[in-house]
Amino acid sequence: MEHYGYIGSMRTRPGRREEVAALLLRSASALSEAGCRSYVVSLSEDDADAIWVTEVWESREAHDASLRLPEAQAAIAEAMPLLTGEFTRQETKVLGGLGA
Amino acid sequence: MEHYGYIGSMRTRPGRREEVAALLLRSASALSEAGCRSYVVSLSEDDADAIWVTEVWESREAHDASLRLPEAQAAIAEAMPLLTGEFTRQETKVLGGLGA
């Protein structure tokens, strides 16, 4: 079993973190039909404006295609004005584990 | 629902990455009994010696206690000589998503 993994962070404008996290979570339930095996939204403990998202997908293609879904496009459009533009991004080959 | 999240990376000595990843995966199946909801081991796509581990736990206490399990202690002891000592570590508050 080898899957596509994505570990990303973003920084929100001050005070907008909860709002962005809610947008990210809004369409999570639809992702399983798009080939997503795990999609976890979390808040940094040491940076009050940082959000982390960790994802496991059946393939890179499934991940890329998910970004073109109408729900994803709408969430991205709503979130962008609330972000500073600072992102980190790490792509991985998922070997396995629990919940992968 | 709010859980404890951990996103970490480590660098292995050249050529030892698969070996360390196997050690990390060896005890993954036992973690669910210790309060672990997700434990994903993956390989960096752009750094041939880097491993990423993303975890979701019912609590920080459950995570900390798991490190004292005999299986975990054994895996850590075996892995340490294969690592360079370069780690990154991010603790988070998990809000939810798919597979969290």
N, CA and C atoms of all chains as a GROMACS GRO file, in nm:
protein
  600
    1MET      N    1   0.083  -0.120   0.000
    1MET     CA    2   0.000   0.000   0.000
    1MET      C    3   0.087   0.125   0.000
    2GLU      N    4   0.071   0.207  -0.100
    2GLU     CA    5   0.139   0.336  -0.098
    2GLU      C    6   0.042   0.442  -0.146
    3HIS      N    7   0.029   0.546  -0.065
    3HIS     CA    8  -0.065   0.652  -0.098
    3HIS      C    9   0.007   0.786  -0.104
    4TYR      N   10  -0.066   0.883  -0.153
    4TYR     CA   11  -0.013   1.020  -0.163
    4TYR      C   12  -0.044   1.095  -0.034
    5GLY      N   13   0.058   1.156   0.022
    5GLY     CA   14   0.038   1.233   0.144
    5GLY      C   15   0.068   1.381   0.123
    6TYR      N   16  -0.002   1.462   0.198
    6TYR     CA   17   0.016   1.607   0.189
    6TYR      C   18   0.012   1.662   0.332
    7ILE      N   19   0.115   1.740   0.367
    7ILE     CA   20   0.121   1.804   0.498
    7ILE      C   21   0.142   1.952   0.472
    8GLY      N   22   0.043   2.032   0.503
    8GLY     CA   23   0.054   2.174   0.472
    8GLY      C   24   0.016   2.262   0.588
    9SER      N   25   0.068   2.384   0.586
    9SER     CA   26   0.025   2.482   0.686
    9SER      C   27  -0.005   2.613   0.615
   10MET      N   28  -0.086   2.694   0.679
   10MET     CA   29  -0.119   2.827   0.626
   10MET      C   30  -0.131   2.923   0.743
   11ARG      N   31  -0.104   3.049   0.716
   11ARG     CA   32  -0.121   3.149   0.822
   11ARG      C   33  -0.241   3.238   0.787
   12THR      N   34  -0.326   3.259   0.887
   12THR     CA   35  -0.444   3.342   0.864
   12THR      C   36  -0.418   3.485   0.914
   13ARG      N   37  -0.498   3.574   0.867
   13ARG     CA   38  -0.494   3.710   0.921
   13ARG      C   39  -0.536   3.702   1.068
   14PRO      N   40  -0.487   3.794   1.151
   14PRO     CA   41  -0.514   3.785   1.295
   14PRO      C   42  -0.664   3.772   1.325
   15GLY      N   43  -0.697   3.676   1.409
   15GLY     CA   44  -0.835   3.659   1.453
   15GLY      C   45  -0.924   3.584   1.357
   16ARG      N   46  -0.872   3.539   1.244
   16ARG     CA   47  -0.956   3.472   1.144
   16ARG      C   48  -0.933   3.322   1.138
   17ARG      N   49  -0.855   3.268   1.230
   17ARG     CA   50  -0.819   3.127   1.221
   17ARG      C   51  -0.938   3.032   1.233
   18GLU      N   52  -1.027   3.058   1.329
   18GLU     CA   53  -1.141   2.968   1.348
   18GLU      C   54  -1.230   2.965   1.223
   19GLU      N   55  -1.243   3.084   1.163
   19GLU     CA   56  -1.328   3.097   1.044
   19GLU      C   57  -1.271   3.016   0.927
   20VAL      N   58  -1.140   3.026   0.909
   20VAL     CA   59  -1.077   2.949   0.801
   20VAL      C   60  -1.086   2.799   0.830
   21ALA      N   61  -1.063   2.761   0.955
   21ALA     CA   62  -1.070   2.618   0.990
   21ALA      C   63  -1.209   2.563   0.960
   22ALA      N   64  -1.311   2.642   0.989
   22ALA     CA   65  -1.448   2.597   0.961
   22ALA      C   66  -1.470   2.578   0.812
   23LEU      N   67  -1.413   2.666   0.730
   23LEU     CA   68  -1.424   2.650   0.584
   23LEU      C   69  -1.355   2.520   0.539
   24LEU      N   70  -1.239   2.494   0.597
   24LEU     CA   71  -1.164   2.373   0.558
   24LEU      C   72  -1.239   2.246   0.596
   25LEU      N   73  -1.312   2.253   0.708
   25LEU     CA   74  -1.384   2.135   0.756
   25LEU      C   75  -1.517   2.115   0.686
   26ARG      N   76  -1.569   2.220   0.627
   26ARG     CA   77  -1.705   2.216   0.573
   26ARG      C   78  -1.726   2.104   0.473
   27SER      N   79  -1.627   2.084   0.386
   27SER     CA   80  -1.648   1.984   0.280
   27SER      C   81  -1.574   1.854   0.306
   28ALA      N   82  -1.524   1.837   0.430
   28ALA     CA   83  -1.444   1.718   0.459
   28ALA      C   84  -1.522   1.589   0.434
   29SER      N   85  -1.649   1.589   0.468
   29SER     CA   86  -1.725   1.464   0.458
   29SER      C   87  -1.740   1.418   0.314
   30ALA      N   88  -1.732   1.512   0.218
   30ALA     CA   89  -1.747   1.474   0.078
   30ALA      C   90  -1.619   1.414   0.020
   31LEU      N   91  -1.507   1.430   0.090
   31LEU     CA   92  -1.379   1.393   0.032
   31LEU      C   93  -1.358   1.243   0.018
   32SER      N   94  -1.426   1.165   0.105
   32SER     CA   95  -1.403   1.021   0.099
   32SER      C   96  -1.447   0.965  -0.036
   33GLU      N   97  -1.548   1.025  -0.094
   33GLU     CA   98  -1.593   0.980  -0.227
   33GLU      C   99  -1.496   1.018  -0.336
   34ALA      N  100  -1.406   1.113  -0.304
   34ALA     CA  101  -1.311   1.161  -0.405
   34ALA      C  102  -1.176   1.091  -0.393
   35GLY      N  103  -1.168   0.986  -0.311
   35GLY     CA  104  -1.041   0.913  -0.298
   35GLY      C  105  -0.956   0.956  -0.181
   36CYS      N  106  -1.016   1.028  -0.087
   36CYS     CA  107  -0.942   1.074   0.031
   36CYS      C  108  -0.959   0.974   0.145
   37ARG      N  109  -0.848   0.935   0.205
   37ARG     CA  110  -0.853   0.840   0.316
   37ARG      C  111  -0.840   0.908   0.451
   38SER      N  112  -0.778   1.025   0.454
   38SER     CA  113  -0.764   1.099   0.579
   38SER      C  114  -0.745   1.246   0.546
   39TYR      N  115  -0.809   1.332   0.625
   39TYR     CA  116  -0.802   1.477   0.605
   39TYR      C  117  -0.823   1.539   0.742
   40VAL      N  118  -0.714   1.584   0.803
   40VAL     CA  119  -0.719   1.628   0.943
   40VAL      C  120  -0.683   1.776   0.950
   41VAL      N  121  -0.773   1.855   1.008
   41VAL     CA  122  -0.752   1.999   1.024
   41VAL      C  123  -0.718   2.027   1.170
   42SER      N  124  -0.607   2.097   1.193
   42SER     CA  125  -0.567   2.124   1.331
   42SER      C  126  -0.505   2.262   1.344
   43LEU      N  127  -0.502   2.309   1.469
   43LEU     CA  128  -0.452   2.442   1.501
   43LEU      C  129  -0.316   2.429   1.568
   44SER      N  130  -0.221   2.509   1.523
   44SER     CA  131  -0.090   2.510   1.588
   44SER      C  132  -0.103   2.550   1.733
   45GLU      N  133  -0.025   2.482   1.819
   45GLU     CA  134  -0.026   2.518   1.961
   45GLU      C  135   0.065   2.637   1.989
   46ASP      N  136   0.160   2.666   1.900
   46ASP     CA  137   0.257   2.772   1.932
   46ASP      C  138   0.253   2.889   1.835
   47ASP      N  139   0.158   2.890   1.744
   47ASP     CA  140   0.141   3.004   1.653
   47ASP      C  141  -0.009   3.029   1.642
   48ALA      N  142  -0.056   3.137   1.699
   48ALA     CA  143  -0.200   3.161   1.712
   48ALA      C  144  -0.271   3.182   1.580
   49ASP      N  145  -0.195   3.198   1.472
   49ASP     CA  146  -0.257   3.221   1.342
   49ASP      C  147  -0.230   3.109   1.242
   50ALA      N  148  -0.176   2.998   1.288
   50ALA     CA  149  -0.138   2.890   1.193
   50ALA      C  150  -0.235   2.772   1.201
   51ILE      N  151  -0.268   2.721   1.083
   51ILE     CA  152  -0.351   2.602   1.067
   51ILE      C  153  -0.267   2.496   0.995
   52TRP      N  154  -0.278   2.372   1.039
   52TRP     CA  155  -0.213   2.259   0.972
   52TRP      C  156  -0.319   2.167   0.915
   53VAL      N  157  -0.293   2.117   0.796
   53VAL     CA  158  -0.380   2.018   0.733
   53VAL      C  159  -0.294   1.900   0.690
   54THR      N  160  -0.329   1.779   0.735
   54THR     CA  161  -0.257   1.659   0.693
   54THR      C  162  -0.355   1.568   0.620
   55GLU      N  163  -0.312   1.517   0.506
   55GLU     CA  164  -0.402   1.444   0.417
   55GLU      C  165  -0.338   1.316   0.366
   56VAL      N  166  -0.421   1.212   0.346
   56VAL     CA  167  -0.379   1.088   0.278
   56VAL      C  168  -0.480   1.062   0.168
   57TRP      N  169  -0.428   1.043   0.047
   57TRP     CA  170  -0.513   1.020  -0.071
   57TRP      C  171  -0.474   0.893  -0.141
   58GLU      N  172  -0.568   0.834  -0.213
   58GLU     CA  173  -0.537   0.712  -0.287
   58GLU      C  174  -0.432   0.736  -0.394
   59SER      N  175  -0.427   0.859  -0.446
   59SER     CA  176  -0.328   0.895  -0.546
   59SER      C  177  -0.315   1.046  -0.552
   60ARG      N  178  -0.204   1.091  -0.609
   60ARG     CA  179  -0.186   1.235  -0.630
   60ARG      C  180  -0.296   1.289  -0.723
   61GLU      N  181  -0.332   1.208  -0.822
   61GLU     CA  182  -0.434   1.252  -0.917
   61GLU      C  183  -0.567   1.277  -0.846
   62ALA      N  184  -0.602   1.190  -0.750
   62ALA     CA  185  -0.727   1.208  -0.676
   62ALA      C  186  -0.722   1.339  -0.596
   63HIS      N  187  -0.606   1.366  -0.536
   63HIS     CA  188  -0.591   1.492  -0.461
   63HIS      C  189  -0.607   1.613  -0.552
   64ASP      N  190  -0.535   1.609  -0.665
   64ASP     CA  191  -0.540   1.725  -0.755
   64ASP      C  192  -0.681   1.746  -0.809
   65ALA      N  193  -0.749   1.635  -0.841
   65ALA     CA  194  -0.885   1.646  -0.894
   65ALA      C  195  -0.980   1.704  -0.789
   66SER      N  196  -0.954   1.672  -0.662
   66SER     CA  197  -1.044   1.720  -0.556
   66SER      C  198  -1.044   1.872  -0.546
   67LEU      N  199  -0.932   1.932  -0.582
   67LEU     CA  200  -0.923   2.078  -0.574
   67LEU      C  201  -1.011   2.146  -0.679
   68ARG      N  202  -1.054   2.068  -0.777
   68ARG     CA  203  -1.140   2.125  -0.881
   68ARG      C  204  -1.288   2.103  -0.853
   69LEU      N  205  -1.319   2.034  -0.744
   69LEU     CA  206  -1.461   2.016  -0.708
   69LEU      C  207  -1.523   2.152  -0.674
   70PRO      N  208  -1.650   2.170  -0.707
   70PRO     CA  209  -1.715   2.299  -0.678
   70PRO      C  210  -1.707   2.339  -0.531
   71GLU      N  211  -1.724   2.240  -0.440
   71GLU     CA  212  -1.717   2.271  -0.297
   71GLU      C  213  -1.579   2.321  -0.259
   72ALA      N  214  -1.476   2.259  -0.317
   72ALA     CA  215  -1.338   2.300  -0.285
   72ALA      C  216  -1.310   2.438  -0.341
   73GLN      N  217  -1.354   2.461  -0.463
   73GLN     CA  218  -1.332   2.592  -0.525
   73GLN      C  219  -1.400   2.702  -0.444
   74ALA      N  220  -1.520   2.673  -0.394
   74ALA     CA  221  -1.593   2.774  -0.314
   74ALA      C  222  -1.520   2.801  -0.183
   75ALA      N  223  -1.473   2.693  -0.117
   75ALA     CA  224  -1.403   2.712   0.011
   75ALA      C  225  -1.273   2.789  -0.009
   76ILE      N  226  -1.201   2.757  -0.116
   76ILE     CA  227  -1.075   2.828  -0.144
   76ILE      C  228  -1.103   2.976  -0.168
   77ALA      N  229  -1.206   3.005  -0.244
   77ALA     CA  230  -1.238   3.145  -0.275
   77ALA      C  231  -1.276   3.223  -0.148
   78GLU      N  232  -1.346   3.155  -0.057
   78GLU     CA  233  -1.384   3.222   0.067
   78GLU      C  234  -1.265   3.240   0.162
   79ALA      N  235  -1.175   3.141   0.159
   79ALA     CA  236  -1.064   3.144   0.255
   79ALA      C  237  -0.952   3.240   0.214
   80MET      N  238  -0.927   3.253   0.085
   80MET     CA  239  -0.809   3.327   0.041
   80MET      C  240  -0.798   3.468   0.101
   81PRO      N  241  -0.906   3.546   0.107
   81PRO     CA  242  -0.892   3.682   0.163
   81PRO      C  243  -0.859   3.682   0.312
   82LEU      N  244  -0.876   3.567   0.378
   82LEU     CA  245  -0.850   3.558   0.521
   82LEU      C  246  -0.709   3.509   0.551
   83LEU      N  247  -0.631   3.481   0.446
   83LEU     CA  248  -0.496   3.426   0.462
   83LEU      C  249  -0.390   3.531   0.431
   84THR      N  250  -0.272   3.513   0.492
   84THR     CA  251  -0.163   3.608   0.467
   84THR      C  252  -0.083   3.574   0.342
   85GLY      N  253  -0.099   3.452   0.291
   85GLY     CA  254  -0.018   3.408   0.177
   85GLY      C  255   0.103   3.327   0.218
   86GLU      N  256   0.121   3.306   0.348
   86GLU     CA  257   0.234   3.224   0.396
   86GLU      C  258   0.188   3.078   0.408
   87PHE      N  259   0.248   2.994   0.330
   87PHE     CA  260   0.213   2.852   0.330
   87PHE      C  261   0.340   2.767   0.346
   88THR      N  262   0.326   2.648   0.402
   88THR     CA  263   0.428   2.545   0.388
   88THR      C  264   0.360   2.425   0.326
   89ARG      N  265   0.441   2.340   0.259
   89ARG     CA  266   0.383   2.232   0.182
   89ARG      C  267   0.483   2.118   0.175
   90GLN      N  268   0.439   2.000   0.209
   90GLN     CA  269   0.526   1.884   0.204
   90GLN      C  270   0.448   1.770   0.142
   91GLU      N  271   0.497   1.717   0.032
   91GLU     CA  272   0.433   1.601  -0.031
   91GLU      C  273   0.509   1.476   0.009
   92THR      N  274   0.434   1.369   0.037
   92THR     CA  275   0.498   1.247   0.083
   92THR      C  276   0.441   1.123   0.014
   93LYS      N  277   0.516   1.015   0.029
   93LYS     CA  278   0.469   0.882  -0.009
   93LYS      C  279   0.430   0.812   0.120
   94VAL      N  280   0.302   0.785   0.137
   94VAL     CA  281   0.253   0.727   0.262
   94VAL      C  282   0.276   0.577   0.262
   95LEU      N  283   0.345   0.529   0.365
   95LEU     CA  284   0.374   0.385   0.374
   95LEU      C  285   0.265   0.308   0.446
   96GLY      N  286   0.202   0.373   0.546
   96GLY     CA  287   0.098   0.303   0.619
   96GLY      C  288   0.089   0.354   0.761
   97GLY      N  289   0.035   0.268   0.848
   97GLY     CA  290   0.016   0.306   0.987
   97GLY      C  291  -0.127   0.281   1.028
   98LEU      N  292  -0.170   0.357   1.125
   98LEU     CA  293  -0.306   0.344   1.177
   98LEU      C  294  -0.391   0.458   1.119
   99GLY      N  295  -0.507   0.424   1.059
   99GLY     CA  296  -0.593   0.528   1.006
   99GLY      C  297  -0.548   0.584   0.873
  100ALA      N  298  -0.455   0.515   0.806
  100ALA     CA  299  -0.409   0.563   0.676
  100ALA      C  300  -0.479   0.486   0.564
  101MET      N  301  -1.539   1.781   1.955
  101MET     CA  302  -1.425   1.691   1.953
  101MET      C  303  -1.294   1.768   1.937
  102GLU      N  304  -1.205   1.754   2.031
  102GLU     CA  305  -1.073   1.813   2.014
  102GLU      C  306  -0.970   1.712   2.061
  103HIS      N  307  -0.874   1.683   1.973
  103HIS     CA  308  -0.774   1.584   2.006
  103HIS      C  309  -0.635   1.646   1.995
  104TYR      N  310  -0.539   1.570   2.043
  104TYR     CA  311  -0.399   1.614   2.039
  104TYR      C  312  -0.337   1.568   1.907
  105GLY      N  313  -0.272   1.659   1.839
  105GLY     CA  314  -0.207   1.625   1.714
  105GLY      C  315  -0.057   1.644   1.721
  106TYR      N  316   0.012   1.565   1.646
  106TYR     CA  317   0.157   1.571   1.642
  106TYR      C  318   0.200   1.553   1.496
  107ILE      N  319   0.283   1.645   1.448
  107ILE     CA  320   0.337   1.637   1.312
  107ILE      C  321   0.488   1.648   1.325
  108GLY      N  322   0.558   1.542   1.295
  108GLY     CA  323   0.703   1.545   1.315
  108GLY      C  324   0.778   1.491   1.196
  109SER      N  325   0.903   1.533   1.184
  109SER     CA  326   0.989   1.475   1.082
  109SER      C  327   1.123   1.441   1.146
  110MET      N  328   1.193   1.350   1.081
  110MET     CA  329   1.326   1.312   1.126
  110MET      C  330   1.411   1.283   1.004
  111ARG      N  331   1.542   1.300   1.019
  111ARG     CA  332   1.631   1.267   0.908
  111ARG      C  333   1.714   1.146   0.947
  112THR      N  334   1.720   1.051   0.852
  112THR     CA  335   1.797   0.929   0.878
  112THR      C  336   1.936   0.941   0.816
  113ARG      N  337   2.026   0.858   0.864
  113ARG     CA  338   2.156   0.848   0.799
  113ARG      C  339   2.132   0.794   0.657
  114PRO      N  340   2.221   0.832   0.564
  114PRO     CA  341   2.198   0.795   0.423
  114PRO      C  342   2.172   0.646   0.406
  115GLY      N  343   2.066   0.615   0.333
  115GLY     CA  344   2.036   0.476   0.302
  115GLY      C  345   1.963   0.399   0.409
  116ARG      N  346   1.933   0.462   0.523
  116ARG     CA  347   1.868   0.390   0.632
  116ARG      C  348   1.721   0.424   0.647
  117ARG      N  349   1.666   0.499   0.553
  117ARG     CA  350   1.528   0.548   0.570
  117ARG      C  351   1.425   0.435   0.574
  118GLU      N  352   1.438   0.338   0.485
  118GLU     CA  353   1.337   0.230   0.482
  118GLU      C  354   1.340   0.150   0.612
  119GLU      N  355   1.459   0.133   0.664
  119GLU     CA  356   1.477   0.057   0.788
  119GLU      C  357   1.409   0.128   0.906
  120VAL      N  358   1.430   0.259   0.913
  120VAL     CA  359   1.367   0.336   1.022
  120VAL      C  360   1.215   0.337   1.006
  121ALA      N  361   1.169   0.353   0.883
  121ALA     CA  362   1.024   0.355   0.860
  121ALA      C  363   0.961   0.222   0.904
  122ALA      N  364   1.030   0.112   0.877
  122ALA     CA  365   0.978  -0.018   0.918
  122ALA      C  366   0.969  -0.027   1.070
  123LEU      N  367   1.068   0.029   1.140
  123LEU     CA  368   1.063   0.030   1.287
  123LEU      C  369   0.943   0.111   1.336
  124LEU      N  370   0.920   0.225   1.272
  124LEU     CA  371   0.808   0.311   1.312
  124LEU      C  372   0.674   0.242   1.289
  125LEU      N  373   0.667   0.162   1.185
  125LEU     CA  374   0.540   0.096   1.151
  125LEU      C  375   0.517  -0.030   1.233
  126ARG      N  376   0.621  -0.085   1.289
  126ARG     CA  377   0.614  -0.216   1.353
  126ARG      C  378   0.509  -0.223   1.464
  127SER      N  379   0.504  -0.114   1.543
  127SER     CA  380   0.412  -0.119   1.658
  127SER      C  381   0.284  -0.039   1.635
  128ALA      N  382   0.261   0.003   1.509
  128ALA     CA  383   0.145   0.090   1.484
  128ALA      C  384   0.014   0.024   1.522
  129SER      N  385   0.003  -0.107   1.501
  129SER     CA  386  -0.126  -0.171   1.526
  129SER      C  387  -0.162  -0.171   1.674
  130ALA      N  388  -0.061  -0.163   1.762
  130ALA     CA  389  -0.089  -0.164   1.906
  130ALA      C  390  -0.134  -0.027   1.957
  131LEU      N  391  -0.116   0.077   1.875
  131LEU     CA  392  -0.139   0.212   1.926
  131LEU      C  393  -0.286   0.244   1.948
  132SER      N  394  -0.375   0.177   1.874
  132SER     CA  395  -0.517   0.212   1.889
  132SER      C  396  -0.565   0.182   2.031
  133GLU      N  397  -0.507   0.080   2.092
  133GLU     CA  398  -0.546   0.049   2.231
  133GLU      C  399  -0.492   0.152   2.330
  134ALA      N  400  -0.394   0.232   2.284
  134ALA     CA  401  -0.331   0.331   2.372
  134ALA      C  402  -0.390   0.470   2.355
  135GLY      N  403  -0.503   0.479   2.280
  135GLY     CA  404  -0.566   0.609   2.262
  135GLY      C  405  -0.527   0.682   2.136
  136CYS      N  406  -0.467   0.609   2.043
  136CYS     CA  407  -0.426   0.670   1.916
  136CYS      C  408  -0.536   0.653   1.812
  137ARG      N  409  -0.571   0.761   1.745
  137ARG     CA  410  -0.675   0.756   1.643
  137ARG      C  411  -0.616   0.754   1.502
  138SER      N  412  -0.497   0.806   1.488
  138SER     CA  413  -0.432   0.805   1.357
  138SER      C  414  -0.282   0.815   1.377
  139TYR      N  415  -0.208   0.739   1.296
  139TYR     CA  416  -0.061   0.736   1.305
  139TYR      C  417  -0.012   0.700   1.165
  140VAL      N  418   0.035   0.800   1.093
  140VAL     CA  419   0.068   0.782   0.952
  140VAL      C  420   0.217   0.805   0.930
  141VAL      N  421   0.284   0.707   0.873
  141VAL     CA  422   0.427   0.716   0.845
  141VAL      C  423   0.446   0.736   0.695
  142SER      N  424   0.522   0.839   0.659
  142SER     CA  425   0.540   0.866   0.516
  142SER      C  426   0.680   0.916   0.488
  143LEU      N  427   0.717   0.907   0.361
  143LEU     CA  428   0.851   0.945   0.314
  143LEU      C  429   0.843   1.075   0.237
  144SER      N  430   0.932   1.167   0.269
  144SER     CA  431   0.937   1.293   0.195
  144SER      C  432   0.963   1.266   0.048
  145GLU      N  433   0.895   1.342  -0.038
  145GLU     CA  434   0.918   1.328  -0.183
  145GLU      C  435   1.041   1.406  -0.228
  146ASP      N  436   1.084   1.506  -0.149
  146ASP     CA  437   1.193   1.592  -0.196
  146ASP      C  438   1.317   1.586  -0.109
  147ASP      N  439   1.319   1.497  -0.011
  147ASP     CA  440   1.437   1.479   0.073
  147ASP      C  441   1.453   1.329   0.095
  148ALA      N  442   1.553   1.270   0.033
  148ALA     CA  443   1.566   1.124   0.028
  148ALA      C  444   1.593   1.061   0.164
  149ASP      N  445   1.623   1.144   0.265
  149ASP     CA  446   1.653   1.089   0.397
  149ASP      C  447   1.551   1.132   0.503
  150ALA      N  448   1.440   1.191   0.463
  150ALA     CA  449   1.344   1.244   0.561
  150ALA      C  450   1.220   1.157   0.570
  151ILE      N  451   1.176   1.136   0.695
  151ILE     CA  452   1.052   1.065   0.725
  151ILE      C  453   0.959   1.160   0.798
  152TRP      N  454   0.831   1.155   0.764
  152TRP     CA  455   0.729   1.234   0.834
  152TRP      C  456   0.633   1.140   0.907
  153VAL      N  457   0.594   1.180   1.026
  153VAL     CA  458   0.495   1.105   1.102
  153VAL      C  459   0.387   1.203   1.148
  154THR      N  460   0.262   1.173   1.114
  154THR     CA  461   0.152   1.257   1.160
  154THR      C  462   0.060   1.171   1.246
  155GLU      N  463   0.020   1.228   1.361
  155GLU     CA  464  -0.051   1.150   1.461
  155GLU      C  465  -0.170   1.227   1.517
  156VAL      N  466  -0.277   1.154   1.551
  156VAL     CA  467  -0.391   1.210   1.624
  156VAL      C  468  -0.416   1.120   1.744
  157TRP      N  469  -0.421   1.182   1.862
  157TRP     CA  470  -0.439   1.109   1.988
  157TRP      C  471  -0.559   1.164   2.064
  158GLU      N  472  -0.619   1.078   2.146
  158GLU     CA  473  -0.732   1.125   2.227
  158GLU      C  474  -0.690   1.235   2.323
  159SER      N  475  -0.565   1.233   2.366
  159SER     CA  476  -0.515   1.337   2.456
  159SER      C  477  -0.362   1.340   2.449
  160ARG      N  478  -0.306   1.451   2.493
  160ARG     CA  479  -0.161   1.461   2.501
  160ARG      C  480  -0.106   1.355   2.599
  161GLU      N  481  -0.181   1.330   2.704
  161GLU     CA  482  -0.137   1.232   2.805
  161GLU      C  483  -0.126   1.093   2.742
  162ALA      N  484  -0.223   1.058   2.658
  162ALA     CA  485  -0.219   0.928   2.592
  162ALA      C  486  -0.095   0.917   2.503
  163HIS      N  487  -0.066   1.025   2.431
  163HIS     CA  488   0.054   1.026   2.347
  163HIS      C  489   0.180   1.007   2.431
  164ASP      N  490   0.192   1.087   2.537
  164ASP     CA  491   0.313   1.080   2.619
  164ASP      C  492   0.328   0.942   2.681
  165ALA      N  493   0.216   0.885   2.727
  165ALA     CA  494   0.222   0.753   2.789
  165ALA      C  495   0.265   0.646   2.688
  166SER      N  496   0.224   0.664   2.562
  166SER     CA  497   0.256   0.562   2.461
  166SER      C  498   0.407   0.551   2.441
  167LEU      N  499   0.478   0.661   2.462
  167LEU     CA  500   0.623   0.658   2.442
  167LEU      C  501   0.693   0.574   2.548
  168ARG      N  502   0.620   0.544   2.655
  168ARG     CA  503   0.679   0.462   2.761
  168ARG      C  504   0.644   0.314   2.747
  169LEU      N  505   0.564   0.280   2.645
  169LEU     CA  506   0.534   0.139   2.621
  169LEU      C  507   0.661   0.064   2.583
  170PRO      N  508   0.675  -0.061   2.625
  170PRO     CA  509   0.796  -0.137   2.591
  170PRO      C  510   0.822  -0.144   2.440
  171GLU      N  511   0.716  -0.160   2.360
  171GLU     CA  512   0.735  -0.166   2.214
  171GLU      C  513   0.793  -0.036   2.161
  172ALA      N  514   0.741   0.077   2.215
  172ALA     CA  515   0.790   0.207   2.170
  172ALA      C  516   0.934   0.228   2.214
  173GLN      N  517   0.964   0.194   2.336
  173GLN     CA  518   1.102   0.210   2.386
  173GLN      C  519   1.199   0.127   2.301
  174ALA      N  520   1.157   0.007   2.266
  174ALA     CA  521   1.244  -0.079   2.185
  174ALA      C  522   1.266  -0.020   2.046
  175ALA      N  523   1.158   0.031   1.986
  175ALA     CA  524   1.170   0.089   1.851
  175ALA      C  525   1.258   0.213   1.854
  176ILE      N  526   1.241   0.296   1.956
  176ILE     CA  527   1.322   0.417   1.968
  176ILE      C  528   1.470   0.380   1.983
  177ALA      N  529   1.497   0.282   2.066
  177ALA     CA  530   1.638   0.241   2.089
  177ALA      C  531   1.701   0.188   1.961
  178GLU      N  532   1.620   0.117   1.881
  178GLU     CA  533   1.675   0.064   1.755
  178GLU      C  534   1.693   0.173   1.650
  179ALA      N  535   1.602   0.271   1.652
  179ALA     CA  536   1.605   0.374   1.548
  179ALA      C  537   1.711   0.480   1.573
  180MET      N  538   1.736   0.515   1.698
  180MET     CA  539   1.822   0.630   1.727
  180MET      C  540   1.959   0.625   1.656
  181PRO      N  541   2.028   0.511   1.654
  181PRO     CA  542   2.159   0.511   1.587
  181PRO      C  543   2.150   0.532   1.436
  182LEU      N  544   2.029   0.519   1.381
  182LEU     CA  545   2.011   0.534   1.236
  182LEU      C  546   1.969   0.677   1.198
  183LEU      N  547   1.956   0.764   1.297
  183LEU     CA  548   1.909   0.901   1.275
  183LEU      C  549   2.025   1.001   1.289
  184THR      N  550   2.009   1.115   1.221
  184THR     CA  551   2.113   1.218   1.230
  184THR      C  552   2.095   1.309   1.350
  185GLY      N  553   1.977   1.306   1.411
  185GLY     CA  554   1.949   1.399   1.521
  185GLY      C  555   1.874   1.523   1.477
  186GLU      N  556   1.843   1.533   1.347
  186GLU     CA  557   1.766   1.647   1.296
  186GLU      C  558   1.617   1.612   1.298
  187PHE      N  559   1.542   1.685   1.379
  187PHE     CA  560   1.399   1.661   1.393
  187PHE      C  561   1.323   1.792   1.374
  188THR      N  562   1.198   1.782   1.327
  188THR     CA  563   1.104   1.895   1.341
  188THR      C  564   0.984   1.841   1.418
  189ARG      N  565   0.912   1.931   1.484
  189ARG     CA  566   0.806   1.887   1.573
  189ARG      C  567   0.700   1.996   1.581
  190GLN      N  568   0.577   1.960   1.558
  190GLN     CA  569   0.467   2.056   1.564
  190GLN      C  570   0.354   1.990   1.642
  191GLU      N  571   0.314   2.052   1.752
  191GLU     CA  572   0.200   2.002   1.828
  191GLU      C  573   0.077   2.084   1.791
  192THR      N  574  -0.036   2.016   1.779
  192THR     CA  575  -0.157   2.086   1.737
  192THR      C  576  -0.279   2.042   1.818
  193LYS      N  577  -0.381   2.124   1.805
  193LYS     CA  578  -0.513   2.090   1.857
  193LYS      C  579  -0.595   2.046   1.736
  194VAL      N  580  -0.635   1.920   1.732
  194VAL     CA  581  -0.706   1.867   1.616
  194VAL      C  582  -0.854   1.902   1.626
  195LEU      N  583  -0.904   1.965   1.520
  195LEU     CA  584  -1.046   2.005   1.520
  195LEU      C  585  -1.135   1.897   1.463
  196GLY      N  586  -1.086   1.823   1.365
  196GLY     CA  587  -1.167   1.718   1.305
  196GLY      C  588  -1.129   1.696   1.161
  197GLY      N  589  -1.224   1.644   1.086
  197GLY     CA  590  -1.200   1.611   0.947
  197GLY      C  591  -1.237   1.467   0.920
  198LEU      N  592  -1.173   1.412   0.820
  198LEU     CA  593  -1.200   1.274   0.781
  198LEU      C  594  -1.089   1.186   0.838
  199GLY      N  595  -1.127   1.080   0.910
  199GLY     CA  596  -1.026   0.988   0.964
  199GLY      C  597  -0.954   1.040   1.086
  200ALA      N  598  -1.010   1.141   1.151
  200ALA     CA  599  -0.948   1.195   1.273
  200ALA      C  600  -1.021   1.139   1.394
   0.00000   0.00000   0.00000
